[in-house]
């Protein structure tokens, strides 16, 4: 196990995020702390999607014949599908699949829902669990067999331009979401051999975990008319003709939580962006025999005040050593800790420790401005986490001019390599074989260089990385 893997597993356990002892491989239990982080992350996501999508909820089971209808799609998933074959003691006459994703659950219904051009576009999303019998090594939150937090959006458009625009809009929504969490990412167009089964093309978000491997944290697929033909989803044009629709779909998973944990965490444990922290502030009273009651009363009142001001706060008045409390809240990633003793109260001061810098400073306490002051610090923490994460990310993207150079960088420094590519599949496959890692995808069009493999004029700048 790599150092990061070990750290990651330990922190999931110690911070009570996920219990991995559930007796099915790749299926885990969300514990209260983890569930809260998940809840707040989904709140941010829902706020973004609810602007122009509608939330729905489809059944978990998909009839075999619907799943099998779209040949390319089913081929892509056939090795990963779990099947329900019995109802009690009776064998079902039609097997039912546990959804690995919901295209084939939703699109037969879209066939019924879409009528006229005036219905379009339609944009739906659901947040559900999906099941994939992953054969690669499973890891909590990163590669699971029950994806418990599968956010899938599905949109329907009257023309190809609408679908194309929606791909851009989805990229904008996900960028905004990851920006709020301070998670750096790069967006690439996946090579054709790595696109979503049934898609015209796939755009993907990748981030980098501390061990130098990239993690695909989101994908946006332009489905063109493939599924529309398969499920015969048509609309009536203003002229009374029947045309097939164009579709997109895009998804995120538990990996969003894995990246919050993995990217911001450090040797002291979690370091959570305030927007998803179960507690944003923890108050630790500093008690001496004399004046203990006054300090506890002050801290309780402060807690009530902050809570009323909309800050998620905890007053840790347990009768244990302060050092133990400090250790625990740092490990759990609480963004801001306030230490308040009798002297501080006397002098209108409080000591604050920022989890992101682990630096202490003495703040002035004023009843009128305390909420505002703390919110300003929390906003600073959010900003700082993001800047640090992006700096590390950008430091780990390196250009390579030859295949040997790419291989050396990947061996010594890991991270992401950028290189010029002619775009041909045969060159792409040979590059992957030589460096023994995957092409993430095309980062941008560029005719400035020559292909790292064949030397022909390049068409694109693409990225290579060891992936999860
Ligand atoms: C779709 N259909 O399904 P996608 N564990 C954790 N996260 C995972 C796993 C796994 N085993 N497999 C995939 N993901 C489309 C879009 C509806 C929505 C995550 O797309 O197959 C990856 O981050 O690309 C992936 O980007 C996302 O789920 C969507 O899965």
Boltz pocket constraint, residues with backbone or C-beta under 6 A from the ligand:
constraints:
  - pocket:
      binder: B
      contacts: [[A, 100], [A, 101], [A, 102], [A, 103], [A, 132], [A, 134], [A, 141], [A, 142], [A, 143], [A, 144], [A, 145], [A, 147], [A, 151], [A, 152], [A, 153], [A, 196], [A, 216], [A, 217], [A, 218], [A, 219], [A, 221], [A, 249], [A, 250], [A, 251], [A, 252], [A, 253], [A, 254], [A, 255]]
      max_distance: 6.0
